[in-house]
Amino acid sequence: MKHTAARSLALRLLILFFCLGLALYYGQLAVRGARFASYPTNRHVYADGRLVRAGAITDRNGVVLAHTQDGQRLFNENAEIRQATVHAVGDLEGYVSTGVHTAFWAELTGYDAVNGLYSGNGAGHNMQLTLDADLCVTAWRALGRRAGTVGVFNYNTGEILCMVSTPTFDPQLASADAGSQKGVYVNRLLSGSYAPGSVFKVVTALSVLQNLPDAQTRTFTCQRGVTIEDEWLSCLGNHGTVDLQTALVKSCNAAFAQFALAVGRENLTRTAQSVGFDRTLTMDGIACTQSHYEGIGARSIDFGWSGIGQYNDTVNPFQYMTFMGAIAGGGSCARPHLVAGTDSLPGKARLLANRGRVNMMRRDHAQVLGDMMRKAVTDHYGDWQFNGLELCAKTGTAEIGDRDTPHSWFVGFCRAESKPYAFVVVVENAGSGLGAASSIAARVLQAAPSAE
Ligand SMILES: [Zn+2]
């Protein structure tokens, strides 16, 4: 009897361990299966470390950006389109971590946790993007050899038409060969982080509207700058007495630093966070780099600088593009997204989960901000470059140390009904925002298709 009991216990223990092992295996498979299957050594979808089995990726007009033919993964035959869209489409080795090829790997190859890679027709699923490939080429040509990014989206529908990042490379060639160029695999729209300079004044202006009862009548004085607790904060002009609107149109540092001090550290921080600072925004589930605002605990002079986009402020271009969309849309806008549709079921669920609207501010505040940005274009930047767009915009020239040429920013949106687009342009080390970035914005927005 003793022997039987001992054997029975041993058998039970064996079965228990077996079941635990099985549970562990399936648990791991469910959680990490996609990662196991996406190892470049997996011969079902890779050949020589390059993805070969996946569905087609097309732009909004049906232009094929990547597809599989005879066991070979091919990109568009036009080299300009390939280079202008590679940061959105991604490469075959996974160097561009935010590209569709990597970020939507499971949906594209047809992988799911139950069937693994053996589901469907064995050819993966197709994905249609909201991008306009021709518009991306226009933006890529306009950026030229300079590093930077251009993002344009429809604030009514959320569709991103243009998402270009430079420097770039040709995904039809081996991605590793492009690595010598600095940051070539980084999608600067989603993952970039820059000192914002004067484009940050739009955040400070919003905080003024939210927190000062006399926001639109209060004035401050600029005498080529202002003294804050015995320290000098310089301005590029001698603007005299200015109200909020004039301060934004002329981009007066002295007035905005004083507006920031009048609003206070807590309030300005709260406003910054309400428009996306210090939060992780996502696009189709892909996490973007956070924008950062630090006012609490700063000395008065530093806090003054922080209100005009210097000090420790950093901005992610995608966050700012969304912020511009929210102003354009009366305080909220459709969440920007890149994937229009897919025939993958998990893919469809993922897209649904990332739709909806982004709310950032009150409607009347959005209206006043938009009017001030419109006036900056008509009275200061020159509307002639932006015919028919009813452009509302703000420039930024972001100082990045004493030796380097500043980054050039231009952000805003069109009020014209036929072009409901919000945009962001950043050109690295290109000097004044009114110049490099604004002329790129003009070219791209004029070339953008009319919305249906
Ligand atoms: Zn000034």
Boltz pocket constraint, residues with backbone or C-beta under 6 A from the ligand:
constraints:
  - pocket:
      binder: B
      contacts: [[A, 222], [A, 223], [A, 224], [A, 225], [A, 235], [A, 236], [A, 237], [A, 238], [A, 239], [A, 240], [A, 251], [A, 252], [A, 253], [A, 254], [A, 255]]
      max_distance: 6.0
